[in-house]
Amino acid sequence: MSVLIISDLHLGDKRNSLAHEEKLLDDLAKFIRTKQFQAVLNLGDTVSRKEFLRNGTEMLAEFTKYRKWRDALKIPFRECSIYRERPFFESVFGQKADSVWNGIPGLSIFTLAPDDKNDHEFSSRQWNWFRKELAMTDGKTVLIGSHVPYPGSCTRPNAPGIYLEIPEDIQRLLENHSSPVFWAGGHFHWNDDPPLVRGNLTALIGARFAFEKDYERTTYVRELRLEDHSIRTITDLTEK
């Protein structure tokens, strides 16, 4: 049993041709069907910002198209949101931005979205909710998704406004949790660096889909294997 982690599809983006985008979604759909994942965690930035959209492209129309695409796969998706999507996220996906899903025995999947226009800092209300929900996952594997990554998830140097702001007590809770905790972030389009491991916490960059003309960068996604809590990096969506 395993969960696929994806991020940063950037649908509707003028830096990609429509043909490139359609092939990406087709390859990804075939890959998901072939591998028979139990669920998919999407770390967000599914549709690009307004200034990057192709002429005549409407953001909500792109989200609707994506929703139709993922629903056709007939497996559970959990979606991470970013601040600019707050006005419509729940109505499009039927899911709260901050959520816990327990659809796979022995696993809790969290999606977290900072109540902050810069997407980096959670409110005290959100942390209080998170502490309560995390306490209810004793004995279960925990997979957390957010668009902006957990501090130290890759080799990008830390500085104010780069990674999420995580209080020290939350860090200790994650590191000392009774079962493995995985925190996956996107956003950076960073290399597929090895995850950060601290105690029972593993923090990683979840995925990257390369832009069509960005030849020096490769696409990769991650697979969380639940039977042994291992992370596999996949760079070829056509693998059998």
Biotite code that builds the C-alpha atoms (Angstrom):
import biotite.structure as struc

atoms = struc.array([
    struc.Atom([0.000, 0.000, 0.000], chain_id="A", res_id=1, res_name="MET", atom_name="CA", element="C"),
    struc.Atom([1.283, 3.445, -0.867], chain_id="A", res_id=2, res_name="SER", atom_name="CA", element="C"),
    struc.Atom([0.357, 7.099, -1.293], chain_id="A", res_id=3, res_name="VAL", atom_name="CA", element="C"),
    struc.Atom([1.537, 9.219, -4.225], chain_id="A", res_id=4, res_name="LEU", atom_name="CA", element="C"),
    struc.Atom([2.714, 12.782, -3.521], chain_id="A", res_id=5, res_name="ILE", atom_name="CA", element="C"),
    struc.Atom([2.495, 15.397, -6.300], chain_id="A", res_id=6, res_name="ILE", atom_name="CA", element="C"),
    struc.Atom([2.875, 19.182, -6.405], chain_id="A", res_id=7, res_name="SER", atom_name="CA", element="C"),
    struc.Atom([3.062, 22.286, -8.592], chain_id="A", res_id=8, res_name="ASP", atom_name="CA", element="C"),
    struc.Atom([1.229, 21.175, -11.715], chain_id="A", res_id=9, res_name="LEU", atom_name="CA", element="C"),
    struc.Atom([0.818, 24.850, -12.722], chain_id="A", res_id=10, res_name="HIS", atom_name="CA", element="C"),
    struc.Atom([-2.093, 24.151, -15.046], chain_id="A", res_id=11, res_name="LEU", atom_name="CA", element="C"),
    struc.Atom([-2.973, 26.892, -17.525], chain_id="A", res_id=12, res_name="GLY", atom_name="CA", element="C"),
    struc.Atom([0.539, 28.338, -17.369], chain_id="A", res_id=13, res_name="ASP", atom_name="CA", element="C"),
    struc.Atom([1.755, 30.189, -20.467], chain_id="A", res_id=14, res_name="LYS", atom_name="CA", element="C"),
    struc.Atom([5.247, 28.777, -19.923], chain_id="A", res_id=15, res_name="ARG", atom_name="CA", element="C"),
    struc.Atom([3.835, 25.412, -21.013], chain_id="A", res_id=16, res_name="ASN", atom_name="CA", element="C"),
    struc.Atom([2.043, 24.634, -24.253], chain_id="A", res_id=17, res_name="SER", atom_name="CA", element="C"),
    struc.Atom([-1.411, 23.088, -24.022], chain_id="A", res_id=18, res_name="LEU", atom_name="CA", element="C"),
    struc.Atom([-0.022, 19.953, -25.686], chain_id="A", res_id=19, res_name="ALA", atom_name="CA", element="C"),
    struc.Atom([2.670, 19.648, -22.994], chain_id="A", res_id=20, res_name="HIS", atom_name="CA", element="C"),
    struc.Atom([0.085, 20.057, -20.247], chain_id="A", res_id=21, res_name="GLU", atom_name="CA", element="C"),
    struc.Atom([-2.278, 17.499, -21.738], chain_id="A", res_id=22, res_name="GLU", atom_name="CA", element="C"),
    struc.Atom([0.535, 14.953, -22.108], chain_id="A", res_id=23, res_name="LYS", atom_name="CA", element="C"),
    struc.Atom([1.605, 15.514, -18.498], chain_id="A", res_id=24, res_name="LEU", atom_name="CA", element="C"),
    struc.Atom([-1.905, 14.866, -17.202], chain_id="A", res_id=25, res_name="LEU", atom_name="CA", element="C"),
    struc.Atom([-2.288, 11.841, -19.472], chain_id="A", res_id=26, res_name="ASP", atom_name="CA", element="C"),
    struc.Atom([1.041, 10.352, -18.336], chain_id="A", res_id=27, res_name="ASP", atom_name="CA", element="C"),
    struc.Atom([0.222, 11.046, -14.696], chain_id="A", res_id=28, res_name="LEU", atom_name="CA", element="C"),
    struc.Atom([-3.229, 9.462, -14.980], chain_id="A", res_id=29, res_name="ALA", atom_name="CA", element="C"),
    struc.Atom([-1.797, 6.324, -16.597], chain_id="A", res_id=30, res_name="LYS", atom_name="CA", element="C"),
    struc.Atom([0.891, 6.154, -13.919], chain_id="A", res_id=31, res_name="PHE", atom_name="CA", element="C"),
    struc.Atom([-1.635, 6.424, -11.089], chain_id="A", res_id=32, res_name="ILE", atom_name="CA", element="C"),
    struc.Atom([-3.826, 3.720, -12.607], chain_id="A", res_id=33, res_name="ARG", atom_name="CA", element="C"),
    struc.Atom([-0.881, 1.392, -13.251], chain_id="A", res_id=34, res_name="THR", atom_name="CA", element="C"),
    struc.Atom([0.580, 1.684, -9.749], chain_id="A", res_id=35, res_name="LYS", atom_name="CA", element="C"),
    struc.Atom([-2.775, 1.434, -7.953], chain_id="A", res_id=36, res_name="GLN", atom_name="CA", element="C"),
    struc.Atom([-2.007, 3.957, -5.215], chain_id="A", res_id=37, res_name="PHE", atom_name="CA", element="C"),
    struc.Atom([-4.384, 4.088, -2.263], chain_id="A", res_id=38, res_name="GLN", atom_name="CA", element="C"),
    struc.Atom([-4.524, 7.895, -2.379], chain_id="A", res_id=39, res_name="ALA", atom_name="CA", element="C"),
    struc.Atom([-2.834, 10.973, -3.839], chain_id="A", res_id=40, res_name="VAL", atom_name="CA", element="C"),
    struc.Atom([-1.663, 13.973, -1.810], chain_id="A", res_id=41, res_name="LEU", atom_name="CA", element="C"),
    struc.Atom([-1.411, 17.117, -3.957], chain_id="A", res_id=42, res_name="ASN", atom_name="CA", element="C"),
    struc.Atom([0.714, 19.830, -2.331], chain_id="A", res_id=43, res_name="LEU", atom_name="CA", element="C"),
    struc.Atom([-0.843, 22.648, -4.319], chain_id="A", res_id=44, res_name="GLY", atom_name="CA", element="C"),
    struc.Atom([-0.175, 25.399, -6.857], chain_id="A", res_id=45, res_name="ASP", atom_name="CA", element="C"),
    struc.Atom([-2.263, 23.234, -9.137], chain_id="A", res_id=46, res_name="THR", atom_name="CA", element="C"),
    struc.Atom([-3.273, 26.231, -11.266], chain_id="A", res_id=47, res_name="VAL", atom_name="CA", element="C"),
    struc.Atom([-0.823, 29.076, -11.843], chain_id="A", res_id=48, res_name="SER", atom_name="CA", element="C"),
    struc.Atom([-1.308, 32.647, -10.666], chain_id="A", res_id=49, res_name="ARG", atom_name="CA", element="C"),
    struc.Atom([-3.365, 34.952, -12.865], chain_id="A", res_id=50, res_name="LYS", atom_name="CA", element="C"),
    struc.Atom([-0.347, 36.762, -14.332], chain_id="A", res_id=51, res_name="GLU", atom_name="CA", element="C"),
    struc.Atom([1.112, 33.466, -15.590], chain_id="A", res_id=52, res_name="PHE", atom_name="CA", element="C"),
    struc.Atom([-2.041, 32.093, -17.202], chain_id="A", res_id=53, res_name="LEU", atom_name="CA", element="C"),
    struc.Atom([-2.291, 31.694, -20.961], chain_id="A", res_id=54, res_name="ARG", atom_name="CA", element="C"),
    struc.Atom([-4.426, 34.303, -22.723], chain_id="A", res_id=55, res_name="ASN", atom_name="CA", element="C"),
    struc.Atom([-8.109, 33.506, -22.419], chain_id="A", res_id=56, res_name="GLY", atom_name="CA", element="C"),
    struc.Atom([-7.570, 31.075, -19.539], chain_id="A", res_id=57, res_name="THR", atom_name="CA", element="C"),
    struc.Atom([-9.768, 31.429, -16.452], chain_id="A", res_id=58, res_name="GLU", atom_name="CA", element="C"),
    struc.Atom([-8.452, 30.195, -13.110], chain_id="A", res_id=59, res_name="MET", atom_name="CA", element="C"),
    struc.Atom([-11.705, 28.650, -11.905], chain_id="A", res_id=60, res_name="LEU", atom_name="CA", element="C"),
    struc.Atom([-12.196, 26.901, -15.238], chain_id="A", res_id=61, res_name="ALA", atom_name="CA", element="C"),
    struc.Atom([-8.750, 25.316, -14.851], chain_id="A", res_id=62, res_name="GLU", atom_name="CA", element="C"),
    struc.Atom([-9.585, 24.136, -11.329], chain_id="A", res_id=63, res_name="PHE", atom_name="CA", element="C"),
    struc.Atom([-12.845, 22.658, -12.592], chain_id="A", res_id=64, res_name="THR", atom_name="CA", element="C"),
    struc.Atom([-10.984, 20.846, -15.372], chain_id="A", res_id=65, res_name="LYS", atom_name="CA", element="C"),
    struc.Atom([-8.479, 19.473, -12.864], chain_id="A", res_id=66, res_name="TYR", atom_name="CA", element="C"),
    struc.Atom([-11.278, 18.319, -10.541], chain_id="A", res_id=67, res_name="ARG", atom_name="CA", element="C"),
    struc.Atom([-12.902, 16.449, -13.432], chain_id="A", res_id=68, res_name="LYS", atom_name="CA", element="C"),
    struc.Atom([-9.541, 14.872, -14.350], chain_id="A", res_id=69, res_name="TRP", atom_name="CA", element="C"),
    struc.Atom([-8.771, 13.653, -10.835], chain_id="A", res_id=70, res_name="ARG", atom_name="CA", element="C"),
    struc.Atom([-12.317, 12.412, -10.162], chain_id="A", res_id=71, res_name="ASP", atom_name="CA", element="C"),
    struc.Atom([-12.116, 10.208, -13.262], chain_id="A", res_id=72, res_name="ALA", atom_name="CA", element="C"),
    struc.Atom([-9.267, 8.316, -11.566], chain_id="A", res_id=73, res_name="LEU", atom_name="CA", element="C"),
    struc.Atom([-11.684, 7.152, -8.853], chain_id="A", res_id=74, res_name="LYS", atom_name="CA", element="C"),
    struc.Atom([-9.195, 7.187, -5.978], chain_id="A", res_id=75, res_name="ILE", atom_name="CA", element="C"),
    struc.Atom([-9.046, 9.606, -3.031], chain_id="A", res_id=76, res_name="PRO", atom_name="CA", element="C"),
    struc.Atom([-7.181, 12.899, -3.501], chain_id="A", res_id=77, res_name="PHE", atom_name="CA", element="C"),
    struc.Atom([-6.272, 15.264, -0.664], chain_id="A", res_id=78, res_name="ARG", atom_name="CA", element="C"),
    struc.Atom([-5.559, 18.817, -1.740], chain_id="A", res_id=79, res_name="GLU", atom_name="CA", element="C"),
    struc.Atom([-3.340, 21.507, -0.201], chain_id="A", res_id=80, res_name="CYS", atom_name="CA", element="C"),
    struc.Atom([-4.429, 25.114, -0.596], chain_id="A", res_id=81, res_name="SER", atom_name="CA", element="C"),
    struc.Atom([-2.641, 28.443, -0.789], chain_id="A", res_id=82, res_name="ILE", atom_name="CA", element="C"),
    struc.Atom([-3.962, 31.752, 0.453], chain_id="A", res_id=83, res_name="TYR", atom_name="CA", element="C"),
    struc.Atom([-5.120, 33.151, -2.885], chain_id="A", res_id=84, res_name="ARG", atom_name="CA", element="C"),
    struc.Atom([-7.402, 30.127, -3.303], chain_id="A", res_id=85, res_name="GLU", atom_name="CA", element="C"),
    struc.Atom([-9.245, 30.671, -0.010], chain_id="A", res_id=86, res_name="ARG", atom_name="CA", element="C"),
    struc.Atom([-12.383, 32.250, -1.577], chain_id="A", res_id=87, res_name="PRO", atom_name="CA", element="C"),
    struc.Atom([-13.213, 29.172, -3.665], chain_id="A", res_id=88, res_name="PHE", atom_name="CA", element="C"),
    struc.Atom([-11.095, 26.226, -2.478], chain_id="A", res_id=89, res_name="PHE", atom_name="CA", element="C"),
    struc.Atom([-13.733, 24.506, -0.364], chain_id="A", res_id=90, res_name="GLU", atom_name="CA", element="C"),
    struc.Atom([-16.482, 24.871, -2.965], chain_id="A", res_id=91, res_name="SER", atom_name="CA", element="C"),
    struc.Atom([-14.262, 23.458, -5.734], chain_id="A", res_id=92, res_name="VAL", atom_name="CA", element="C"),
    struc.Atom([-12.873, 20.497, -3.792], chain_id="A", res_id=93, res_name="PHE", atom_name="CA", element="C"),
    struc.Atom([-15.465, 19.823, -1.092], chain_id="A", res_id=94, res_name="GLY", atom_name="CA", element="C"),
    struc.Atom([-12.621, 19.823, 1.437], chain_id="A", res_id=95, res_name="GLN", atom_name="CA", element="C"),
    struc.Atom([-11.443, 22.280, 4.065], chain_id="A", res_id=96, res_name="LYS", atom_name="CA", element="C"),
    struc.Atom([-7.980, 23.806, 3.642], chain_id="A", res_id=97, res_name="ALA", atom_name="CA", element="C"),
    struc.Atom([-7.020, 22.485, 7.100], chain_id="A", res_id=98, res_name="ASP", atom_name="CA", element="C"),
    struc.Atom([-8.212, 18.903, 7.211], chain_id="A", res_id=99, res_name="SER", atom_name="CA", element="C"),
    struc.Atom([-7.548, 15.398, 8.495], chain_id="A", res_id=100, res_name="VAL", atom_name="CA", element="C"),
    struc.Atom([-8.495, 12.358, 6.429], chain_id="A", res_id=101, res_name="TRP", atom_name="CA", element="C"),
    struc.Atom([-8.551, 8.843, 7.874], chain_id="A", res_id=102, res_name="ASN", atom_name="CA", element="C"),
    struc.Atom([-9.639, 6.880, 4.825], chain_id="A", res_id=103, res_name="GLY", atom_name="CA", element="C"),
    struc.Atom([-6.735, 4.411, 4.932], chain_id="A", res_id=104, res_name="ILE", atom_name="CA", element="C"),
    struc.Atom([-6.424, 2.194, 8.038], chain_id="A", res_id=105, res_name="PRO", atom_name="CA", element="C"),
    struc.Atom([-3.411, 3.139, 10.143], chain_id="A", res_id=106, res_name="GLY", atom_name="CA", element="C"),
    struc.Atom([-2.823, 6.452, 8.331], chain_id="A", res_id=107, res_name="LEU", atom_name="CA", element="C"),
    struc.Atom([-3.909, 10.048, 8.937], chain_id="A", res_id=108, res_name="SER", atom_name="CA", element="C"),
    struc.Atom([-3.362, 12.573, 6.133], chain_id="A", res_id=109, res_name="ILE", atom_name="CA", element="C"),
    struc.Atom([-3.332, 16.239, 7.161], chain_id="A", res_id=110, res_name="PHE", atom_name="CA", element="C"),
    struc.Atom([-3.580, 19.172, 4.776], chain_id="A", res_id=111, res_name="THR", atom_name="CA", element="C"),
    struc.Atom([-2.474, 22.509, 6.218], chain_id="A", res_id=112, res_name="LEU", atom_name="CA", element="C"),
    struc.Atom([-2.729, 26.018, 4.770], chain_id="A", res_id=113, res_name="ALA", atom_name="CA", element="C"),
    struc.Atom([-1.443, 29.011, 6.764], chain_id="A", res_id=114, res_name="PRO", atom_name="CA", element="C"),
    struc.Atom([-3.986, 31.751, 7.392], chain_id="A", res_id=115, res_name="ASP", atom_name="CA", element="C"),
    struc.Atom([-1.417, 34.216, 6.071], chain_id="A", res_id=116, res_name="ASP", atom_name="CA", element="C"),
    struc.Atom([-1.320, 36.013, 2.712], chain_id="A", res_id=117, res_name="LYS", atom_name="CA", element="C"),
    struc.Atom([2.331, 34.979, 2.331], chain_id="A", res_id=118, res_name="ASN", atom_name="CA", element="C"),
    struc.Atom([1.547, 31.303, 3.071], chain_id="A", res_id=119, res_name="ASP", atom_name="CA", element="C"),
    struc.Atom([4.300, 30.969, 5.689], chain_id="A", res_id=120, res_name="HIS", atom_name="CA", element="C"),
    struc.Atom([2.829, 31.497, 9.175], chain_id="A", res_id=121, res_name="GLU", atom_name="CA", element="C"),
    struc.Atom([-0.027, 29.660, 10.873], chain_id="A", res_id=122, res_name="PHE", atom_name="CA", element="C"),
    struc.Atom([-2.328, 31.386, 13.351], chain_id="A", res_id=123, res_name="SER", atom_name="CA", element="C"),
    struc.Atom([-2.526, 30.364, 17.011], chain_id="A", res_id=124, res_name="SER", atom_name="CA", element="C"),
    struc.Atom([-6.029, 29.049, 16.298], chain_id="A", res_id=125, res_name="ARG", atom_name="CA", element="C"),
    struc.Atom([-4.605, 26.751, 13.619], chain_id="A", res_id=126, res_name="GLN", atom_name="CA", element="C"),
    struc.Atom([-1.861, 25.449, 15.886], chain_id="A", res_id=127, res_name="TRP", atom_name="CA", element="C"),
    struc.Atom([-4.361, 24.756, 18.665], chain_id="A", res_id=128, res_name="ASN", atom_name="CA", element="C"),
    struc.Atom([-6.453, 22.757, 16.196], chain_id="A", res_id=129, res_name="TRP", atom_name="CA", element="C"),
    struc.Atom([-3.358, 20.898, 14.961], chain_id="A", res_id=130, res_name="PHE", atom_name="CA", element="C"),
    struc.Atom([-2.204, 19.939, 18.458], chain_id="A", res_id=131, res_name="ARG", atom_name="CA", element="C"),
    struc.Atom([-5.622, 18.513, 19.237], chain_id="A", res_id=132, res_name="LYS", atom_name="CA", element="C"),
    struc.Atom([-5.847, 16.550, 15.985], chain_id="A", res_id=133, res_name="GLU", atom_name="CA", element="C"),
    struc.Atom([-2.273, 15.242, 16.199], chain_id="A", res_id=134, res_name="LEU", atom_name="CA", element="C"),
    struc.Atom([-2.957, 13.910, 19.704], chain_id="A", res_id=135, res_name="ALA", atom_name="CA", element="C"),
    struc.Atom([-5.704, 11.739, 18.207], chain_id="A", res_id=136, res_name="MET", atom_name="CA", element="C"),
    struc.Atom([-3.289, 9.971, 15.820], chain_id="A", res_id=137, res_name="THR", atom_name="CA", element="C"),
    struc.Atom([-1.439, 7.944, 18.463], chain_id="A", res_id=138, res_name="ASP", atom_name="CA", element="C"),
    struc.Atom([-0.279, 4.683, 16.909], chain_id="A", res_id=139, res_name="GLY", atom_name="CA", element="C"),
    struc.Atom([-0.984, 5.812, 13.342], chain_id="A", res_id=140, res_name="LYS", atom_name="CA", element="C"),
    struc.Atom([1.389, 6.917, 10.596], chain_id="A", res_id=141, res_name="THR", atom_name="CA", element="C"),
    struc.Atom([0.930, 10.631, 9.875], chain_id="A", res_id=142, res_name="VAL", atom_name="CA", element="C"),
    struc.Atom([1.384, 12.282, 6.469], chain_id="A", res_id=143, res_name="LEU", atom_name="CA", element="C"),
    struc.Atom([1.208, 16.090, 6.483], chain_id="A", res_id=144, res_name="ILE", atom_name="CA", element="C"),
    struc.Atom([1.000, 18.175, 3.333], chain_id="A", res_id=145, res_name="GLY", atom_name="CA", element="C"),
    struc.Atom([1.520, 21.923, 2.946], chain_id="A", res_id=146, res_name="SER", atom_name="CA", element="C"),
    struc.Atom([2.478, 23.949, -0.092], chain_id="A", res_id=147, res_name="HIS", atom_name="CA", element="C"),
    struc.Atom([5.385, 25.773, 1.564], chain_id="A", res_id=148, res_name="VAL", atom_name="CA", element="C"),
    struc.Atom([7.864, 23.220, 2.987], chain_id="A", res_id=149, res_name="PRO", atom_name="CA", element="C"),
    struc.Atom([8.843, 22.418, 6.549], chain_id="A", res_id=150, res_name="TYR", atom_name="CA", element="C"),
    struc.Atom([12.180, 24.019, 7.597], chain_id="A", res_id=151, res_name="PRO", atom_name="CA", element="C"),
    struc.Atom([15.175, 22.040, 6.377], chain_id="A", res_id=152, res_name="GLY", atom_name="CA", element="C"),
    struc.Atom([13.232, 19.864, 3.935], chain_id="A", res_id=153, res_name="SER", atom_name="CA", element="C"),
    struc.Atom([15.943, 20.395, 1.305], chain_id="A", res_id=154, res_name="CYS", atom_name="CA", element="C"),
    struc.Atom([19.353, 22.014, 0.845], chain_id="A", res_id=155, res_name="THR", atom_name="CA", element="C"),
    struc.Atom([17.915, 25.472, 0.187], chain_id="A", res_id=156, res_name="ARG", atom_name="CA", element="C"),
    struc.Atom([19.345, 27.723, 2.941], chain_id="A", res_id=157, res_name="PRO", atom_name="CA", element="C"),
    struc.Atom([16.906, 28.836, 5.595], chain_id="A", res_id=158, res_name="ASN", atom_name="CA", element="C"),
    struc.Atom([16.068, 32.529, 5.952], chain_id="A", res_id=159, res_name="ALA", atom_name="CA", element="C"),
    struc.Atom([13.005, 34.558, 6.977], chain_id="A", res_id=160, res_name="PRO", atom_name="CA", element="C"),
    struc.Atom([10.148, 34.028, 4.539], chain_id="A", res_id=161, res_name="GLY", atom_name="CA", element="C"),
    struc.Atom([11.608, 30.883, 2.934], chain_id="A", res_id=162, res_name="ILE", atom_name="CA", element="C"),
    struc.Atom([10.214, 27.924, 4.874], chain_id="A", res_id=163, res_name="TYR", atom_name="CA", element="C"),
    struc.Atom([7.158, 27.621, 7.111], chain_id="A", res_id=164, res_name="LEU", atom_name="CA", element="C"),
    struc.Atom([7.387, 29.165, 10.570], chain_id="A", res_id=165, res_name="GLU", atom_name="CA", element="C"),
    struc.Atom([7.050, 26.194, 12.953], chain_id="A", res_id=166, res_name="ILE", atom_name="CA", element="C"),
    struc.Atom([6.995, 26.778, 16.744], chain_id="A", res_id=167, res_name="PRO", atom_name="CA", element="C"),
    struc.Atom([9.549, 24.792, 18.701], chain_id="A", res_id=168, res_name="GLU", atom_name="CA", element="C"),
    struc.Atom([6.922, 22.915, 20.691], chain_id="A", res_id=169, res_name="ASP", atom_name="CA", element="C"),
    struc.Atom([5.307, 21.721, 17.456], chain_id="A", res_id=170, res_name="ILE", atom_name="CA", element="C"),
    struc.Atom([8.686, 20.544, 16.181], chain_id="A", res_id=171, res_name="GLN", atom_name="CA", element="C"),
    struc.Atom([9.193, 18.530, 19.372], chain_id="A", res_id=172, res_name="ARG", atom_name="CA", element="C"),
    struc.Atom([5.696, 17.021, 19.129], chain_id="A", res_id=173, res_name="LEU", atom_name="CA", element="C"),
    struc.Atom([6.421, 15.816, 15.607], chain_id="A", res_id=174, res_name="LEU", atom_name="CA", element="C"),
    struc.Atom([9.881, 14.486, 16.391], chain_id="A", res_id=175, res_name="GLU", atom_name="CA", element="C"),
    struc.Atom([8.633, 12.627, 19.473], chain_id="A", res_id=176, res_name="ASN", atom_name="CA", element="C"),
    struc.Atom([5.371, 11.319, 18.024], chain_id="A", res_id=177, res_name="HIS", atom_name="CA", element="C"),
    struc.Atom([4.563, 7.696, 18.806], chain_id="A", res_id=178, res_name="SER", atom_name="CA", element="C"),
    struc.Atom([4.610, 6.743, 15.115], chain_id="A", res_id=179, res_name="SER", atom_name="CA", element="C"),
    struc.Atom([6.379, 7.979, 11.962], chain_id="A", res_id=180, res_name="PRO", atom_name="CA", element="C"),
    struc.Atom([5.418, 11.461, 10.753], chain_id="A", res_id=181, res_name="VAL", atom_name="CA", element="C"),
    struc.Atom([6.083, 12.620, 7.187], chain_id="A", res_id=182, res_name="PHE", atom_name="CA", element="C"),
    struc.Atom([5.763, 16.322, 6.264], chain_id="A", res_id=183, res_name="TRP", atom_name="CA", element="C"),
    struc.Atom([5.808, 16.987, 2.518], chain_id="A", res_id=184, res_name="ALA", atom_name="CA", element="C"),
    struc.Atom([6.008, 20.438, 0.931], chain_id="A", res_id=185, res_name="GLY", atom_name="CA", element="C"),
    struc.Atom([6.292, 21.778, -2.603], chain_id="A", res_id=186, res_name="GLY", atom_name="CA", element="C"),
    struc.Atom([6.668, 25.359, -3.845], chain_id="A", res_id=187, res_name="HIS", atom_name="CA", element="C"),
    struc.Atom([10.442, 25.496, -4.408], chain_id="A", res_id=188, res_name="PHE", atom_name="CA", element="C"),
    struc.Atom([10.724, 23.359, -7.574], chain_id="A", res_id=189, res_name="HIS", atom_name="CA", element="C"),
    struc.Atom([13.835, 22.137, -5.795], chain_id="A", res_id=190, res_name="TRP", atom_name="CA", element="C"),
    struc.Atom([16.079, 19.155, -6.476], chain_id="A", res_id=191, res_name="ASN", atom_name="CA", element="C"),
    struc.Atom([15.009, 15.765, -5.144], chain_id="A", res_id=192, res_name="ASP", atom_name="CA", element="C"),
    struc.Atom([17.229, 16.072, -2.080], chain_id="A", res_id=193, res_name="ASP", atom_name="CA", element="C"),
    struc.Atom([17.195, 13.331, 0.569], chain_id="A", res_id=194, res_name="PRO", atom_name="CA", element="C"),
    struc.Atom([14.614, 13.996, 3.297], chain_id="A", res_id=195, res_name="PRO", atom_name="CA", element="C"),
    struc.Atom([15.432, 15.598, 6.640], chain_id="A", res_id=196, res_name="LEU", atom_name="CA", element="C"),
    struc.Atom([15.049, 13.074, 9.466], chain_id="A", res_id=197, res_name="VAL", atom_name="CA", element="C"),
    struc.Atom([14.736, 14.181, 13.093], chain_id="A", res_id=198, res_name="ARG", atom_name="CA", element="C"),
    struc.Atom([13.444, 11.592, 15.516], chain_id="A", res_id=199, res_name="GLY", atom_name="CA", element="C"),
    struc.Atom([10.161, 10.261, 14.162], chain_id="A", res_id=200, res_name="ASN", atom_name="CA", element="C"),
    struc.Atom([9.783, 13.209, 11.765], chain_id="A", res_id=201, res_name="LEU", atom_name="CA", element="C"),
    struc.Atom([10.757, 12.991, 8.097], chain_id="A", res_id=202, res_name="THR", atom_name="CA", element="C"),
    struc.Atom([10.455, 16.277, 6.163], chain_id="A", res_id=203, res_name="ALA", atom_name="CA", element="C"),
    struc.Atom([10.830, 16.390, 2.394], chain_id="A", res_id=204, res_name="LEU", atom_name="CA", element="C"),
    struc.Atom([10.104, 18.176, -0.848], chain_id="A", res_id=205, res_name="ILE", atom_name="CA", element="C"),
    struc.Atom([7.248, 16.164, -2.277], chain_id="A", res_id=206, res_name="GLY", atom_name="CA", element="C"),
    struc.Atom([7.429, 16.676, -6.023], chain_id="A", res_id=207, res_name="ALA", atom_name="CA", element="C"),
    struc.Atom([8.276, 18.916, -8.957], chain_id="A", res_id=208, res_name="ARG", atom_name="CA", element="C"),
    struc.Atom([6.859, 19.083, -12.478], chain_id="A", res_id=209, res_name="PHE", atom_name="CA", element="C"),
    struc.Atom([9.370, 20.762, -14.762], chain_id="A", res_id=210, res_name="ALA", atom_name="CA", element="C"),
    struc.Atom([8.231, 23.545, -17.054], chain_id="A", res_id=211, res_name="PHE", atom_name="CA", element="C"),
    struc.Atom([8.351, 22.689, -20.749], chain_id="A", res_id=212, res_name="GLU", atom_name="CA", element="C"),
    struc.Atom([11.310, 24.928, -21.603], chain_id="A", res_id=213, res_name="LYS", atom_name="CA", element="C"),
    struc.Atom([13.190, 24.332, -18.345], chain_id="A", res_id=214, res_name="ASP", atom_name="CA", element="C"),
    struc.Atom([15.439, 21.651, -19.771], chain_id="A", res_id=215, res_name="TYR", atom_name="CA", element="C"),
    struc.Atom([17.921, 21.504, -16.897], chain_id="A", res_id=216, res_name="GLU", atom_name="CA", element="C"),
    struc.Atom([15.276, 20.356, -14.434], chain_id="A", res_id=217, res_name="ARG", atom_name="CA", element="C"),
    struc.Atom([13.622, 16.979, -14.222], chain_id="A", res_id=218, res_name="THR", atom_name="CA", element="C"),
    struc.Atom([10.174, 16.027, -13.036], chain_id="A", res_id=219, res_name="THR", atom_name="CA", element="C"),
    struc.Atom([9.888, 13.838, -9.946], chain_id="A", res_id=220, res_name="TYR", atom_name="CA", element="C"),
    struc.Atom([7.174, 12.630, -7.602], chain_id="A", res_id=221, res_name="VAL", atom_name="CA", element="C"),
    struc.Atom([7.391, 10.722, -4.323], chain_id="A", res_id=222, res_name="ARG", atom_name="CA", element="C"),
    struc.Atom([5.768, 7.527, -3.128], chain_id="A", res_id=223, res_name="GLU", atom_name="CA", element="C"),
    struc.Atom([5.219, 6.835, 0.572], chain_id="A", res_id=224, res_name="LEU", atom_name="CA", element="C"),
    struc.Atom([5.175, 3.075, 1.095], chain_id="A", res_id=225, res_name="ARG", atom_name="CA", element="C"),
    struc.Atom([3.085, 2.352, 4.143], chain_id="A", res_id=226, res_name="LEU", atom_name="CA", element="C"),
    struc.Atom([4.310, -1.178, 4.791], chain_id="A", res_id=227, res_name="GLU", atom_name="CA", element="C"),
    struc.Atom([7.877, -0.054, 5.596], chain_id="A", res_id=228, res_name="ASP", atom_name="CA", element="C"),
    struc.Atom([7.527, 3.760, 5.852], chain_id="A", res_id=229, res_name="HIS", atom_name="CA", element="C"),
    struc.Atom([9.983, 4.265, 3.002], chain_id="A", res_id=230, res_name="SER", atom_name="CA", element="C"),
    struc.Atom([10.053, 7.139, 0.523], chain_id="A", res_id=231, res_name="ILE", atom_name="CA", element="C"),
    struc.Atom([10.653, 6.335, -3.143], chain_id="A", res_id=232, res_name="ARG", atom_name="CA", element="C"),
    struc.Atom([11.546, 9.040, -5.668], chain_id="A", res_id=233, res_name="THR", atom_name="CA", element="C"),
    struc.Atom([10.128, 8.488, -9.159], chain_id="A", res_id=234, res_name="ILE", atom_name="CA", element="C"),
    struc.Atom([11.469, 10.439, -12.155], chain_id="A", res_id=235, res_name="THR", atom_name="CA", element="C"),
    struc.Atom([9.820, 8.479, -14.976], chain_id="A", res_id=236, res_name="ASP", atom_name="CA", element="C"),
    struc.Atom([6.027, 8.595, -15.062], chain_id="A", res_id=237, res_name="LEU", atom_name="CA", element="C"),
    struc.Atom([6.005, 6.007, -17.837], chain_id="A", res_id=238, res_name="THR", atom_name="CA", element="C"),
    struc.Atom([7.689, 3.294, -15.750], chain_id="A", res_id=239, res_name="GLU", atom_name="CA", element="C"),
    struc.Atom([5.823, 0.010, -15.555], chain_id="A", res_id=240, res_name="LYS", atom_name="CA", element="C"),
])
